[in-house]
Amino acid sequence: MTFAAPPPAREAAVRIPVWIESGPPSAPPRFEALLNNKAAPVTSTQGPGTDEVILVVLDLTGDISLIDPARQALISEIGKLPGNCWVGLLKDQDGLHVLADPGPDRKPVTDAIQLLTPSGKPGLLETVDSALAIADSMARKSPARIAVLYVTDSDIYNYREDYTNPVINQSDPHDLSRKFPEALVQEKISKLQGLVSALQPPLFVVHLNNRSSRLNQAYQNGLKVLTDTAGGESIICRSVAEIPDAIHQLFGRMDSAWNLTVELPQKPKPNLQVRISAKSGDSDLKLLWRQHLTLKRK
């Protein structure tokens, strides 16, 4: 006699990052959610000041004149965080490596930031889904707000994998690789977008060096696609002076996030369109939230 495998476990709820864009509410906000245009109960909310975990991933390989301001800005912002915000530090060359486990003690993190020697190849495209998967696993076990922040100086031409889409037929002027040199970058971003859409923590990226080549522009646009998909934000710095402001801005975004736990229907569709609204007193609040999520089976 044979037995069928048990059905995969169903997710009972999802966590949606939300930001109030209309300024501090005058009264505690009352959130409402729609999933695929159907009302879904908001079972809990964690707002600014509640427990938080930030995973900082360093993807730094090159110019010290850019990296040193980023180091100092990171150390400064981490030093301002409250005690109930735990910070972990990772680097991503040749896979993800933990430099400091998440915790309330800032010294292991800041020491590791100071001691890190930039070297090797960039790793963001190879590790971003793994970093978010770690954060996602933490989010499913803890009510704390959780976010991932990459700080990168990556150049698409410096990756181990070749994303240059070289011309296949040098004698054929109609060879599509001539017209679409960024095709391999776009394919990689599209694949990652599918993976990231099933992971619930928001993703933030500070890129220290805006590069103007067509391929790097496609890459940097792809980073924005990934952060938008994951409900976060990316900033591409155009000068050294912008680096501290960019890091400050994204720490502010992470700190000001609300995290809503939204109950799923009994038979949810795998692709969720999310709509969130809120009132404070009698006033509607202007919100920004993650608008799409793909469910994965446990």
Summary of the structure (lengths in Angstrom):
residues: 298
radius of gyration: 20.6
end to end distance: 27.0
largest distance: 70.4
contacts: 926
relative contact order: 0.24
helix: 31%
strand: 29%
